[in-house]
Amino acid sequence: MSDQTAAIPSLDDRVRRFDTDGAVVGVHFLNDTPVFVLGEEALLFAPEQGEKRVRVHGGAILASASDGERIVSGGDDGKVMVTTAGGAVSDFASDPNKRWVDQVALAPDGSVAWSAGKTAHVLTKKGEARSFEAPSTVAGLAFLPKGFRLAIAHYNGCSLWFPNAAGAAPQKLEWKGSHLGVTVSPDGRFVVTMMQEPMLHGWRIADGQHMRMSGYSARVRSLSWTSDGDFLATSGSEQLVLWPFDGKDGPMGRQPTILGRRDARVTVVASHPRQPAVATGYADGAVLLVRIDDGALILVRQGDGEPVTAIGWNANGQMLAYGTEAGRAGVLRL
Protein backbone atom coordinates (compact mmCIF):
# COMPACT_ATOMS: atom_id res chain seq x y z
CA MET A 1 0.00 0.00 0.00
CA SER A 2 1.35 3.41 -0.93
CA ASP A 3 1.97 5.96 1.81
CA GLN A 4 -0.71 8.59 1.28
CA THR A 5 0.05 10.51 4.48
CA ALA A 6 3.75 11.28 4.08
CA ALA A 7 3.20 14.94 3.16
CA ILE A 8 0.29 15.62 5.55
CA PRO A 9 0.93 17.53 8.81
CA SER A 10 0.65 15.11 11.72
CA LEU A 11 -0.53 15.14 15.33
CA ASP A 12 0.11 11.41 15.65
CA ASP A 13 2.87 11.89 18.23
CA ARG A 14 0.47 13.73 20.56
CA VAL A 15 -2.06 10.88 20.78
CA ARG A 16 -2.38 8.91 24.02
CA ARG A 17 -2.76 5.26 22.97
CA PHE A 18 -3.95 2.11 24.71
CA ASP A 19 -5.65 -1.22 24.07
CA THR A 20 -9.27 -1.84 25.08
CA ASP A 21 -9.11 -5.65 24.85
CA GLY A 22 -12.21 -5.70 22.65
CA ALA A 23 -13.65 -4.17 19.51
CA VAL A 24 -14.73 -0.55 19.97
CA VAL A 25 -18.29 0.11 18.72
CA GLY A 26 -18.81 3.62 20.10
CA VAL A 27 -17.04 6.61 21.66
CA HIS A 28 -18.61 9.19 23.97
CA PHE A 29 -17.35 11.85 26.36
CA LEU A 30 -18.79 12.21 29.85
CA ASN A 31 -17.61 15.68 30.77
CA ASP A 32 -14.01 15.43 29.54
CA THR A 33 -13.57 11.72 30.16
CA PRO A 34 -13.50 9.60 26.99
CA VAL A 35 -15.62 6.46 27.32
CA PHE A 36 -15.25 3.61 24.83
CA VAL A 37 -18.22 1.35 24.17
CA LEU A 38 -16.94 -2.18 23.68
CA GLY A 39 -18.63 -4.79 21.55
CA GLU A 40 -19.13 -7.09 24.52
CA GLU A 41 -20.52 -6.22 27.95
CA ALA A 42 -18.46 -3.21 29.03
CA LEU A 43 -17.63 0.46 28.82
CA LEU A 44 -14.03 1.58 29.25
CA PHE A 45 -13.55 4.91 31.04
CA ALA A 46 -10.20 6.33 29.95
CA PRO A 47 -9.19 9.49 31.84
CA GLU A 48 -5.50 10.41 31.77
CA GLN A 49 -5.03 8.42 34.97
CA GLY A 50 -6.89 5.35 36.19
CA GLU A 51 -8.65 3.56 33.35
CA LYS A 52 -11.78 1.77 34.55
CA ARG A 53 -13.81 -0.98 32.91
CA VAL A 54 -17.53 -0.96 33.80
CA ARG A 55 -19.75 -3.94 33.00
CA VAL A 56 -23.14 -2.79 31.75
CA HIS A 57 -24.65 -5.67 29.75
CA GLY A 58 -24.73 -9.45 29.86
CA GLY A 59 -23.70 -9.78 26.21
CA ALA A 60 -23.15 -7.67 23.12
CA ILE A 61 -23.74 -3.92 23.24
CA LEU A 62 -25.78 -3.08 20.16
CA ALA A 63 -26.43 0.66 20.48
CA SER A 64 -25.46 3.68 22.57
CA ALA A 65 -26.18 7.39 22.86
CA SER A 66 -24.98 10.13 25.17
CA ASP A 67 -25.86 13.67 26.23
CA GLY A 68 -22.48 14.29 27.86
CA GLU A 69 -23.71 13.40 31.35
CA ARG A 70 -24.82 9.79 30.86
CA ILE A 71 -24.59 6.98 28.33
CA VAL A 72 -27.72 5.06 27.41
CA SER A 73 -27.02 1.64 25.90
CA GLY A 74 -28.99 -1.28 24.52
CA GLY A 75 -27.87 -4.89 24.35
CA ASP A 76 -28.70 -8.39 23.19
CA ASP A 77 -29.65 -9.14 26.82
CA GLY A 78 -32.86 -7.18 26.17
CA LYS A 79 -31.93 -4.35 28.52
CA VAL A 80 -31.54 -0.59 28.38
CA MET A 81 -28.86 0.59 30.78
CA VAL A 82 -27.79 4.06 31.91
CA THR A 83 -24.21 4.80 32.97
CA THR A 84 -23.26 8.09 34.63
CA ALA A 85 -20.00 10.02 34.59
CA GLY A 86 -19.08 8.46 37.93
CA GLY A 87 -19.43 4.96 36.51
CA ALA A 88 -22.72 4.15 38.27
CA VAL A 89 -24.88 1.77 36.23
CA SER A 90 -28.66 1.49 36.50
CA ASP A 91 -31.18 -0.80 34.83
CA PHE A 92 -33.35 1.69 32.94
CA ALA A 93 -35.74 -0.61 31.03
CA SER A 94 -36.00 -4.09 29.56
CA ASP A 95 -37.95 -5.91 26.91
CA PRO A 96 -40.40 -8.38 28.49
CA ASN A 97 -39.67 -10.90 25.74
CA LYS A 98 -35.90 -10.40 26.06
CA ARG A 99 -35.61 -9.26 22.47
CA TRP A 100 -32.50 -7.40 21.44
CA VAL A 101 -32.50 -3.67 22.17
CA ASP A 102 -30.62 -2.48 19.11
CA GLN A 103 -31.63 1.19 18.81
CA VAL A 104 -31.48 3.99 21.39
CA ALA A 105 -31.85 7.77 21.18
CA LEU A 106 -31.88 10.77 23.53
CA ALA A 107 -34.18 13.77 23.17
CA PRO A 108 -33.09 17.37 23.80
CA ASP A 109 -35.23 17.39 26.97
CA GLY A 110 -33.65 14.19 28.33
CA SER A 111 -36.35 11.72 27.30
CA VAL A 112 -35.11 8.31 26.14
CA ALA A 113 -36.21 6.18 23.19
CA TRP A 114 -35.30 2.58 22.45
CA SER A 115 -36.60 -0.27 20.32
CA ALA A 116 -36.93 -4.04 20.33
CA GLY A 117 -38.27 -5.74 17.24
CA LYS A 118 -41.10 -3.68 15.74
CA THR A 119 -41.80 -1.73 18.94
CA ALA A 120 -40.43 1.73 19.63
CA HIS A 121 -40.61 2.92 23.24
CA VAL A 122 -40.24 6.35 24.79
CA LEU A 123 -39.89 7.21 28.46
CA THR A 124 -40.50 10.92 28.90
CA LYS A 125 -38.57 13.14 31.25
CA LYS A 126 -41.63 13.01 33.54
CA GLY A 127 -41.44 9.21 33.63
CA GLU A 128 -44.38 8.55 31.31
CA ALA A 129 -44.07 5.48 29.06
CA ARG A 130 -45.22 5.48 25.43
CA SER A 131 -44.91 2.87 22.67
CA PHE A 132 -45.47 2.62 18.93
CA GLU A 133 -45.73 -0.44 16.68
CA ALA A 134 -43.82 0.19 13.48
CA PRO A 135 -44.77 -1.54 10.20
CA SER A 136 -41.60 -3.64 10.44
CA THR A 137 -38.48 -3.97 12.59
CA VAL A 138 -37.26 -0.61 13.83
CA ALA A 139 -33.89 0.12 12.23
CA GLY A 140 -33.18 3.64 13.44
CA LEU A 141 -34.35 6.27 15.93
CA ALA A 142 -33.75 10.02 16.06
CA PHE A 143 -35.54 12.79 17.94
CA LEU A 144 -36.35 15.99 16.12
CA PRO A 145 -34.56 19.02 17.62
CA LYS A 146 -37.79 20.93 18.32
CA GLY A 147 -41.07 19.57 19.64
CA PHE A 148 -41.45 16.10 21.09
CA ARG A 149 -41.28 14.00 17.93
CA LEU A 150 -39.41 10.83 17.03
CA ALA A 151 -38.23 9.68 13.59
CA ILE A 152 -38.42 5.90 13.23
CA ALA A 153 -36.73 4.16 10.29
CA HIS A 154 -38.17 0.87 9.05
CA TYR A 155 -38.78 -1.08 5.87
CA ASN A 156 -40.22 1.11 3.07
CA GLY A 157 -39.58 4.41 4.80
CA CYS A 158 -39.74 6.39 7.99
CA SER A 159 -42.49 7.37 10.46
CA LEU A 160 -42.58 10.64 12.42
CA TRP A 161 -44.33 9.91 15.70
CA PHE A 162 -45.60 12.29 18.39
CA PRO A 163 -45.39 10.20 21.61
CA ASN A 164 -47.60 12.65 23.54
CA ALA A 165 -50.37 12.75 20.92
CA ALA A 166 -52.38 9.70 21.94
CA GLY A 167 -54.11 8.09 19.01
CA ALA A 168 -52.66 10.46 16.42
CA ALA A 169 -51.40 8.76 13.28
CA PRO A 170 -47.71 9.39 12.59
CA GLN A 171 -46.58 11.21 9.49
CA LYS A 172 -45.41 8.58 6.98
CA LEU A 173 -42.45 9.23 4.71
CA GLU A 174 -42.40 6.42 2.17
CA TRP A 175 -39.71 5.05 -0.11
CA LYS A 176 -39.39 1.39 -1.07
CA GLY A 177 -36.51 -0.59 0.39
CA SER A 178 -34.67 -1.20 3.65
CA HIS A 179 -33.92 1.93 5.67
CA LEU A 180 -31.26 1.06 8.26
CA GLY A 181 -30.67 4.28 10.16
CA VAL A 182 -32.05 7.80 10.43
CA THR A 183 -30.93 11.33 11.23
CA VAL A 184 -32.67 14.71 11.39
CA SER A 185 -31.10 18.02 10.36
CA PRO A 186 -30.29 20.41 13.23
CA ASP A 187 -32.94 22.85 12.00
CA GLY A 188 -35.56 20.09 11.94
CA ARG A 189 -36.40 20.55 8.24
CA PHE A 190 -35.00 17.34 6.75
CA VAL A 191 -34.97 13.62 7.56
CA VAL A 192 -32.32 11.37 5.99
CA THR A 193 -32.11 7.58 6.13
CA MET A 194 -29.27 5.17 5.39
CA MET A 195 -30.39 2.41 3.05
CA GLN A 196 -29.33 -1.18 2.47
CA GLU A 197 -28.20 -0.08 -0.97
CA PRO A 198 -25.17 2.26 -1.23
CA MET A 199 -27.26 5.43 -1.03
CA LEU A 200 -29.13 7.78 1.27
CA HIS A 201 -32.74 8.85 0.98
CA GLY A 202 -34.15 12.05 2.38
CA TRP A 203 -37.36 14.00 2.73
CA ARG A 204 -38.19 17.61 3.34
CA ILE A 205 -40.59 17.31 6.27
CA ALA A 206 -42.83 20.23 5.33
CA ASP A 207 -44.00 18.74 2.04
CA GLY A 208 -42.49 15.23 1.83
CA GLN A 209 -40.26 16.19 -1.12
CA HIS A 210 -37.85 13.32 -1.86
CA MET A 211 -34.06 13.57 -1.96
CA ARG A 212 -31.97 10.75 -3.38
CA MET A 213 -28.26 10.80 -2.55
CA SER A 214 -26.26 8.12 -4.36
CA GLY A 215 -22.82 7.46 -5.84
CA TYR A 216 -21.33 5.51 -2.93
CA SER A 217 -19.10 2.44 -3.31
CA ALA A 218 -20.57 0.76 -0.20
CA ARG A 219 -23.45 1.05 2.24
CA VAL A 220 -23.36 4.25 4.32
CA ARG A 221 -22.99 3.41 8.02
CA SER A 222 -21.97 6.72 9.60
CA LEU A 223 -23.51 10.21 9.41
CA SER A 224 -22.68 13.48 11.17
CA TRP A 225 -24.10 17.00 10.77
CA THR A 226 -21.63 19.88 10.78
CA SER A 227 -21.98 22.35 13.64
CA ASP A 228 -23.79 24.93 11.48
CA GLY A 229 -26.04 22.30 9.86
CA ASP A 230 -24.83 23.28 6.39
CA PHE A 231 -23.44 19.84 5.56
CA LEU A 232 -24.16 16.18 6.29
CA ALA A 233 -20.86 14.29 6.47
CA THR A 234 -21.04 10.64 5.44
CA SER A 235 -18.99 7.46 5.17
CA GLY A 236 -19.34 4.87 2.40
CA SER A 237 -16.77 5.94 -0.20
CA GLU A 238 -13.03 6.37 -0.59
CA GLN A 239 -13.43 10.00 0.40
CA LEU A 240 -15.39 12.13 2.81
CA VAL A 241 -18.73 12.99 1.18
CA LEU A 242 -20.47 16.19 2.38
CA TRP A 243 -24.02 16.85 1.18
CA PRO A 244 -25.16 20.51 1.22
CA PHE A 245 -28.20 21.40 3.34
CA ASP A 246 -27.73 25.16 3.56
CA GLY A 247 -30.61 26.03 1.23
CA LYS A 248 -34.36 25.50 1.31
CA ASP A 249 -34.08 22.50 -1.04
CA GLY A 250 -31.18 20.77 0.69
CA PRO A 251 -29.05 18.73 -1.73
CA MET A 252 -31.71 18.57 -4.46
CA GLY A 253 -30.08 19.46 -7.77
CA ARG A 254 -26.68 19.97 -6.14
CA GLN A 255 -23.44 17.98 -5.97
CA PRO A 256 -21.69 16.94 -2.75
CA THR A 257 -18.31 18.27 -1.65
CA ILE A 258 -15.64 15.56 -1.83
CA LEU A 259 -12.61 15.77 0.51
CA GLY A 260 -10.01 13.52 2.15
CA ARG A 261 -9.69 11.09 -0.74
CA ARG A 262 -7.73 7.87 -0.06
CA ASP A 263 -7.43 4.33 -1.40
CA ALA A 264 -9.27 3.07 1.70
CA ARG A 265 -12.98 3.56 2.35
CA VAL A 266 -14.27 6.00 4.97
CA THR A 267 -15.82 3.97 7.81
CA VAL A 268 -16.84 6.58 10.39
CA VAL A 269 -17.23 10.37 10.61
CA ALA A 270 -17.63 12.92 13.42
CA SER A 271 -18.06 16.63 12.78
CA HIS A 272 -16.29 19.08 15.07
CA PRO A 273 -18.87 20.57 17.49
CA ARG A 274 -17.85 24.18 16.77
CA GLN A 275 -15.60 24.42 13.70
CA PRO A 276 -16.08 23.48 10.00
CA ALA A 277 -14.04 20.30 10.24
CA VAL A 278 -14.71 16.56 10.29
CA ALA A 279 -12.76 13.76 12.00
CA THR A 280 -12.71 10.92 9.50
CA GLY A 281 -11.79 7.28 10.11
CA TYR A 282 -10.84 4.87 7.33
CA ALA A 283 -10.88 1.13 6.72
CA ASP A 284 -7.06 1.07 6.64
CA GLY A 285 -6.87 2.46 10.18
CA ALA A 286 -6.04 6.06 9.34
CA VAL A 287 -7.73 8.98 11.11
CA LEU A 288 -7.67 12.41 9.47
CA LEU A 289 -8.97 15.82 10.44
CA VAL A 290 -10.51 17.34 7.33
CA ARG A 291 -11.10 21.09 7.15
CA ILE A 292 -14.16 21.86 5.03
CA ASP A 293 -13.30 25.41 3.93
CA ASP A 294 -10.12 24.49 2.04
CA GLY A 295 -9.85 20.68 2.23
CA ALA A 296 -6.72 20.82 4.40
CA LEU A 297 -5.80 17.54 6.13
CA ILE A 298 -4.13 16.75 9.44
CA LEU A 299 -3.09 13.20 10.30
CA VAL A 300 -4.17 11.86 13.70
CA ARG A 301 -3.48 8.13 13.18
CA GLN A 302 -1.35 6.31 10.65
CA GLY A 303 -3.06 3.53 8.73
CA ASP A 304 -2.15 0.06 9.97
CA GLY A 305 -4.84 -2.10 8.39
CA GLU A 306 -7.20 -2.06 11.41
CA PRO A 307 -10.51 -0.41 10.43
CA VAL A 308 -11.54 2.58 12.53
CA THR A 309 -14.96 1.77 14.01
CA ALA A 310 -15.75 4.71 16.32
CA ILE A 311 -14.79 8.34 16.66
CA GLY A 312 -16.05 11.28 18.70
CA TRP A 313 -15.39 14.77 20.13
CA ASN A 314 -15.92 16.23 23.56
CA ALA A 315 -18.40 19.10 23.86
CA ASN A 316 -15.97 21.97 23.23
CA GLY A 317 -14.01 20.19 20.50
CA GLN A 318 -10.72 20.18 22.39
CA MET A 319 -10.49 16.39 22.64
CA LEU A 320 -10.92 13.66 20.03
CA ALA A 321 -11.11 9.93 20.68
CA TYR A 322 -11.16 6.97 18.31
CA GLY A 323 -11.26 3.18 18.46
CA THR A 324 -10.66 0.34 16.02
CA GLU A 325 -12.10 -3.05 15.24
CA ALA A 326 -9.08 -4.67 16.89
CA GLY A 327 -9.43 -2.65 20.11
CA ARG A 328 -6.72 -0.03 19.57
CA ALA A 329 -7.80 3.31 20.99
CA GLY A 330 -6.44 6.81 21.11
CA VAL A 331 -7.19 10.19 22.64
CA LEU A 332 -5.92 13.49 21.24
CA ARG A 333 -6.03 16.73 23.18
CA LEU A 334 -5.79 19.70 20.81
C-alpha positions as CSV (number, residue, x, y, z in Angstrom):
1,M,0.0,0.0,0.0
2,S,1.4,3.4,-0.9
3,D,2.0,6.0,1.8
4,Q,-0.7,8.6,1.3
5,T,0.0,10.5,4.5
6,A,3.7,11.3,4.1
7,A,3.2,14.9,3.2
8,I,0.3,15.6,5.5
9,P,0.9,17.5,8.8
10,S,0.6,15.1,11.7
11,L,-0.5,15.1,15.3
12,D,0.1,11.4,15.6
13,D,2.9,11.9,18.2
14,R,0.5,13.7,20.6
15,V,-2.1,10.9,20.8
16,R,-2.4,8.9,24.0
17,R,-2.8,5.3,23.0
18,F,-4.0,2.1,24.7
19,D,-5.6,-1.2,24.1
20,T,-9.3,-1.8,25.1
21,D,-9.1,-5.7,24.8
22,G,-12.2,-5.7,22.7
23,A,-13.7,-4.2,19.5
24,V,-14.7,-0.5,20.0
25,V,-18.3,0.1,18.7
26,G,-18.8,3.6,20.1
27,V,-17.0,6.6,21.7
28,H,-18.6,9.2,24.0
29,F,-17.4,11.8,26.4
30,L,-18.8,12.2,29.8
31,N,-17.6,15.7,30.8
32,D,-14.0,15.4,29.5
33,T,-13.6,11.7,30.2
34,P,-13.5,9.6,27.0
35,V,-15.6,6.5,27.3
36,F,-15.3,3.6,24.8
37,V,-18.2,1.3,24.2
38,L,-16.9,-2.2,23.7
39,G,-18.6,-4.8,21.5
40,E,-19.1,-7.1,24.5
41,E,-20.5,-6.2,28.0
42,A,-18.5,-3.2,29.0
43,L,-17.6,0.5,28.8
44,L,-14.0,1.6,29.3
45,F,-13.6,4.9,31.0
46,A,-10.2,6.3,29.9
47,P,-9.2,9.5,31.8
48,E,-5.5,10.4,31.8
49,Q,-5.0,8.4,35.0
50,G,-6.9,5.4,36.2
51,E,-8.6,3.6,33.3
52,K,-11.8,1.8,34.5
53,R,-13.8,-1.0,32.9
54,V,-17.5,-1.0,33.8
55,R,-19.7,-3.9,33.0
56,V,-23.1,-2.8,31.7
57,H,-24.7,-5.7,29.7
58,G,-24.7,-9.4,29.9
59,G,-23.7,-9.8,26.2
60,A,-23.1,-7.7,23.1
61,I,-23.7,-3.9,23.2
62,L,-25.8,-3.1,20.2
63,A,-26.4,0.7,20.5
64,S,-25.5,3.7,22.6
65,A,-26.2,7.4,22.9
66,S,-25.0,10.1,25.2
67,D,-25.9,13.7,26.2
68,G,-22.5,14.3,27.9
69,E,-23.7,13.4,31.4
70,R,-24.8,9.8,30.9
71,I,-24.6,7.0,28.3
72,V,-27.7,5.1,27.4
73,S,-27.0,1.6,25.9
74,G,-29.0,-1.3,24.5
75,G,-27.9,-4.9,24.4
76,D,-28.7,-8.4,23.2
77,D,-29.6,-9.1,26.8
78,G,-32.9,-7.2,26.2
79,K,-31.9,-4.3,28.5
80,V,-31.5,-0.6,28.4
81,M,-28.9,0.6,30.8
82,V,-27.8,4.1,31.9
83,T,-24.2,4.8,33.0
84,T,-23.3,8.1,34.6
85,A,-20.0,10.0,34.6
86,G,-19.1,8.5,37.9
87,G,-19.4,5.0,36.5
88,A,-22.7,4.1,38.3
89,V,-24.9,1.8,36.2
90,S,-28.7,1.5,36.5
91,D,-31.2,-0.8,34.8
92,F,-33.4,1.7,32.9
93,A,-35.7,-0.6,31.0
94,S,-36.0,-4.1,29.6
95,D,-38.0,-5.9,26.9
96,P,-40.4,-8.4,28.5
97,N,-39.7,-10.9,25.7
98,K,-35.9,-10.4,26.1
99,R,-35.6,-9.3,22.5
100,W,-32.5,-7.4,21.4
101,V,-32.5,-3.7,22.2
102,D,-30.6,-2.5,19.1
103,Q,-31.6,1.2,18.8
104,V,-31.5,4.0,21.4
105,A,-31.9,7.8,21.2
106,L,-31.9,10.8,23.5
107,A,-34.2,13.8,23.2
108,P,-33.1,17.4,23.8
109,D,-35.2,17.4,27.0
110,G,-33.7,14.2,28.3
111,S,-36.4,11.7,27.3
112,V,-35.1,8.3,26.1
113,A,-36.2,6.2,23.2
114,W,-35.3,2.6,22.4
115,S,-36.6,-0.3,20.3
116,A,-36.9,-4.0,20.3
117,G,-38.3,-5.7,17.2
118,K,-41.1,-3.7,15.7
119,T,-41.8,-1.7,18.9
120,A,-40.4,1.7,19.6
121,H,-40.6,2.9,23.2
122,V,-40.2,6.4,24.8
123,L,-39.9,7.2,28.5
124,T,-40.5,10.9,28.9
125,K,-38.6,13.1,31.3
126,K,-41.6,13.0,33.5
127,G,-41.4,9.2,33.6
128,E,-44.4,8.5,31.3
129,A,-44.1,5.5,29.1
130,R,-45.2,5.5,25.4
131,S,-44.9,2.9,22.7
132,F,-45.5,2.6,18.9
133,E,-45.7,-0.4,16.7
134,A,-43.8,0.2,13.5
135,P,-44.8,-1.5,10.2
136,S,-41.6,-3.6,10.4
137,T,-38.5,-4.0,12.6
138,V,-37.3,-0.6,13.8
139,A,-33.9,0.1,12.2
140,G,-33.2,3.6,13.4
141,L,-34.4,6.3,15.9
142,A,-33.7,10.0,16.1
143,F,-35.5,12.8,17.9
144,L,-36.3,16.0,16.1
145,P,-34.6,19.0,17.6
146,K,-37.8,20.9,18.3
147,G,-41.1,19.6,19.6
148,F,-41.4,16.1,21.1
149,R,-41.3,14.0,17.9
150,L,-39.4,10.8,17.0
151,A,-38.2,9.7,13.6
152,I,-38.4,5.9,13.2
153,A,-36.7,4.2,10.3
154,H,-38.2,0.9,9.1
155,Y,-38.8,-1.1,5.9
156,N,-40.2,1.1,3.1
157,G,-39.6,4.4,4.8
158,C,-39.7,6.4,8.0
159,S,-42.5,7.4,10.5
160,L,-42.6,10.6,12.4
161,W,-44.3,9.9,15.7
162,F,-45.6,12.3,18.4
163,P,-45.4,10.2,21.6
164,N,-47.6,12.6,23.5
165,A,-50.4,12.8,20.9
166,A,-52.4,9.7,21.9
167,G,-54.1,8.1,19.0
168,A,-52.7,10.5,16.4
169,A,-51.4,8.8,13.3
170,P,-47.7,9.4,12.6
171,Q,-46.6,11.2,9.5
172,K,-45.4,8.6,7.0
173,L,-42.5,9.2,4.7
174,E,-42.4,6.4,2.2
175,W,-39.7,5.0,-0.1
176,K,-39.4,1.4,-1.1
177,G,-36.5,-0.6,0.4
178,S,-34.7,-1.2,3.6
179,H,-33.9,1.9,5.7
180,L,-31.3,1.1,8.3
181,G,-30.7,4.3,10.2
182,V,-32.1,7.8,10.4
183,T,-30.9,11.3,11.2
184,V,-32.7,14.7,11.4
185,S,-31.1,18.0,10.4
186,P,-30.3,20.4,13.2
187,D,-32.9,22.9,12.0
188,G,-35.6,20.1,11.9
189,R,-36.4,20.5,8.2
190,F,-35.0,17.3,6.7
191,V,-35.0,13.6,7.6
192,V,-32.3,11.4,6.0
193,T,-32.1,7.6,6.1
194,M,-29.3,5.2,5.4
195,M,-30.4,2.4,3.0
196,Q,-29.3,-1.2,2.5
197,E,-28.2,-0.1,-1.0
198,P,-25.2,2.3,-1.2
199,M,-27.3,5.4,-1.0
200,L,-29.1,7.8,1.3
201,H,-32.7,8.9,1.0
202,G,-34.2,12.1,2.4
203,W,-37.4,14.0,2.7
204,R,-38.2,17.6,3.3
205,I,-40.6,17.3,6.3
206,A,-42.8,20.2,5.3
207,D,-44.0,18.7,2.0
208,G,-42.5,15.2,1.8
209,Q,-40.3,16.2,-1.1
210,H,-37.9,13.3,-1.9
211,M,-34.1,13.6,-2.0
212,R,-32.0,10.7,-3.4
213,M,-28.3,10.8,-2.5
214,S,-26.3,8.1,-4.4
215,G,-22.8,7.5,-5.8
216,Y,-21.3,5.5,-2.9
217,S,-19.1,2.4,-3.3
218,A,-20.6,0.8,-0.2
219,R,-23.4,1.0,2.2
220,V,-23.4,4.3,4.3
221,R,-23.0,3.4,8.0
222,S,-22.0,6.7,9.6
223,L,-23.5,10.2,9.4
224,S,-22.7,13.5,11.2
225,W,-24.1,17.0,10.8
226,T,-21.6,19.9,10.8
227,S,-22.0,22.4,13.6
228,D,-23.8,24.9,11.5
229,G,-26.0,22.3,9.9
230,D,-24.8,23.3,6.4
231,F,-23.4,19.8,5.6
232,L,-24.2,16.2,6.3
233,A,-20.9,14.3,6.5
234,T,-21.0,10.6,5.4
235,S,-19.0,7.5,5.2
236,G,-19.3,4.9,2.4
237,S,-16.8,5.9,-0.2
238,E,-13.0,6.4,-0.6
239,Q,-13.4,10.0,0.4
240,L,-15.4,12.1,2.8
241,V,-18.7,13.0,1.2
242,L,-20.5,16.2,2.4
243,W,-24.0,16.8,1.2
244,P,-25.2,20.5,1.2
245,F,-28.2,21.4,3.3
246,D,-27.7,25.2,3.6
247,G,-30.6,26.0,1.2
248,K,-34.4,25.5,1.3
249,D,-34.1,22.5,-1.0
250,G,-31.2,20.8,0.7
251,P,-29.1,18.7,-1.7
252,M,-31.7,18.6,-4.5
253,G,-30.1,19.5,-7.8
254,R,-26.7,20.0,-6.1
255,Q,-23.4,18.0,-6.0
256,P,-21.7,16.9,-2.7
257,T,-18.3,18.3,-1.6
258,I,-15.6,15.6,-1.8
259,L,-12.6,15.8,0.5
260,G,-10.0,13.5,2.2
261,R,-9.7,11.1,-0.7
262,R,-7.7,7.9,-0.1
263,D,-7.4,4.3,-1.4
264,A,-9.3,3.1,1.7
265,R,-13.0,3.6,2.4
266,V,-14.3,6.0,5.0
267,T,-15.8,4.0,7.8
268,V,-16.8,6.6,10.4
269,V,-17.2,10.4,10.6
270,A,-17.6,12.9,13.4
271,S,-18.1,16.6,12.8
272,H,-16.3,19.1,15.1
273,P,-18.9,20.6,17.5
274,R,-17.9,24.2,16.8
275,Q,-15.6,24.4,13.7
276,P,-16.1,23.5,10.0
277,A,-14.0,20.3,10.2
278,V,-14.7,16.6,10.3
279,A,-12.8,13.8,12.0
280,T,-12.7,10.9,9.5
281,G,-11.8,7.3,10.1
282,Y,-10.8,4.9,7.3
283,A,-10.9,1.1,6.7
284,D,-7.1,1.1,6.6
285,G,-6.9,2.5,10.2
286,A,-6.0,6.1,9.3
287,V,-7.7,9.0,11.1
288,L,-7.7,12.4,9.5
289,L,-9.0,15.8,10.4
290,V,-10.5,17.3,7.3
291,R,-11.1,21.1,7.1
292,I,-14.2,21.9,5.0
293,D,-13.3,25.4,3.9
294,D,-10.1,24.5,2.0
295,G,-9.9,20.7,2.2
296,A,-6.7,20.8,4.4
297,L,-5.8,17.5,6.1
298,I,-4.1,16.7,9.4
299,L,-3.1,13.2,10.3
300,V,-4.2,11.9,13.7
301,R,-3.5,8.1,13.2
302,Q,-1.4,6.3,10.6
303,G,-3.1,3.5,8.7
304,D,-2.1,0.1,10.0
305,G,-4.8,-2.1,8.4
306,E,-7.2,-2.1,11.4
307,P,-10.5,-0.4,10.4
308,V,-11.5,2.6,12.5
309,T,-15.0,1.8,14.0
310,A,-15.8,4.7,16.3
311,I,-14.8,8.3,16.7
312,G,-16.0,11.3,18.7
313,W,-15.4,14.8,20.1
314,N,-15.9,16.2,23.6
315,A,-18.4,19.1,23.9
316,N,-16.0,22.0,23.2
317,G,-14.0,20.2,20.5
318,Q,-10.7,20.2,22.4
319,M,-10.5,16.4,22.6
320,L,-10.9,13.7,20.0
321,A,-11.1,9.9,20.7
322,Y,-11.2,7.0,18.3
323,G,-11.3,3.2,18.5
324,T,-10.7,0.3,16.0
325,E,-12.1,-3.1,15.2
326,A,-9.1,-4.7,16.9
327,G,-9.4,-2.6,20.1
328,R,-6.7,0.0,19.6
329,A,-7.8,3.3,21.0
330,G,-6.4,6.8,21.1
331,V,-7.2,10.2,22.6
332,L,-5.9,13.5,21.2
333,R,-6.0,16.7,23.2
334,L,-5.8,19.7,20.8
